[in-house]
Every structure is written in structure tokens, then in C-alpha cells.
Amino acid sequence: MGNIMPARSPLSASDASEASARLAALGRGIRARRKALGISATAVAEAAGMSRVTLHRIESGQPSVTMGAYLSAISALGLDLRLESPGDGSEEATKVREGWIPARVRLSSYPQLERLAWQVHGTDELTPVEALGIYERNWRHLDFEAMEPAERQLIDALRLGLGALRSDV
């Protein structure tokens, strides 16, 4: 047998750009979680029953990797994949998001974090570890009375998932 090339994406050209962006975001989230946990790519790949190269392709968001491989990597990192409708602001959707750590924390979605991150230039998003660090370094400047529930949920999820660096928070 000769070299076997990865399968081409089954997506049509019109759907490919949106799907590629979502897969890239999913891959970045998987990589961010692995890095936040301090686990090597080799260890995660072994735990997920795949090669390190396949894990790298997942973290790159390549559409030719099977969904089963994505789910194996997600599971090996202690994550869960949930389906939700875009823009669903219902109470049930809010409950599902409790304890959820986004792959990238969009500054515009969290007003107090955006205010605290004034020194961050050239990006609109942070990794969860960066967001937690900014919250903890600036804890005394947070206004909990004015904080939106979604931002409070983010802080709680970051502290639960990544561990609080301060004992008084």
C-alpha cells in the first residue's frame, strides 16, 4: 500500500467556510484545555486511542478527521460536547452553560473582564487561563452587584475548572 491521504471534506463549498471556522474553534478549545491541564499531546492521544498526528489534526480543526476521533479527544480531556441553538437565551440554555468553559473568552461578552483587560492589545478573545488570571489579578476592582449572571457563571466555571489561585476568592 502506498501513502494514504486524509479524506476530503464532505462539505459543499458554501458550507465549508462556516464549518471550517467552527472546527478550528473546536480544535483551539481542545488544545487550550490540554494546555491548561498541562498534559502532553502524546498522553492525550494515548488516552483517546489515537496517534499524536491525529490529535494534532484535531487541534488544527481539520474536517477530514472523523467525529468519533474528535469525541474521543474531548472525552480524554474530561470535556463534554453539547448542542445548542445559536442565540438561544432561554433559561434552559443558561442552565446548560453553567460550569461550561468556552474555548475562547470573547471580551465583548463579559463587560467587567473587558474593562479589566485594558492592557491586552490586538485581540478580542482570551484563553480561559488568561481570563482567569486577569480576574484574579484585578479581583478588588470587580463590581459583583453590577455583574451580569453570565459573567459570574464564567468566573465560577473558570475557578472550578482551572482552580482558584487565591484562597479568598
Steps between C-alpha positions, in 0.01 A plus 500: 500500500621848418447819692142551609379858488239628744146501361370819348236696686147392405375861538379707208696815418229727646499320836873442515610841630254505792567136587875554473482795737299295752737204476800732542337648813427151632861397434632811676274423795628143522859623484435774758351244740797265451745785562303628802517153652873478422464169315724408206352431159642149513325423832163629374536312172574175685206555737272565201629196310645693206834611363661829597469604135122448511478708818702774327255489207209530746662796676545657155128456429545285192163384363635170367534360854203288604251630754576194709863607529395852604270350766777270626734797546226703669422213737869435579525862620193469723291725276147454371351596165160668512271613224322831538319736271688821417362798691280288723468712813244283673529404865569139400788609275644706787486194729687292241777762491556493877845354562585525130837651408515644148801417285558873451360772727364785287569827684188672363282233663630576851492876577703494820769277348514734201552795735771316696682384186588852384867402463424218254552628146437339163244240604131484578524159665701341781573144598320383814831503690568862394147605601532336843834671553357843419202444730722386787761776462223762499257339746470815714374698197204271422151632568302188594176695551505618137639176354284320245409138586686367195824664616457362851443155352819538295704590809355206695568260211857628456573462871342154512661372181840664526531553874503825693843645554381699802349351812278801576307498170 
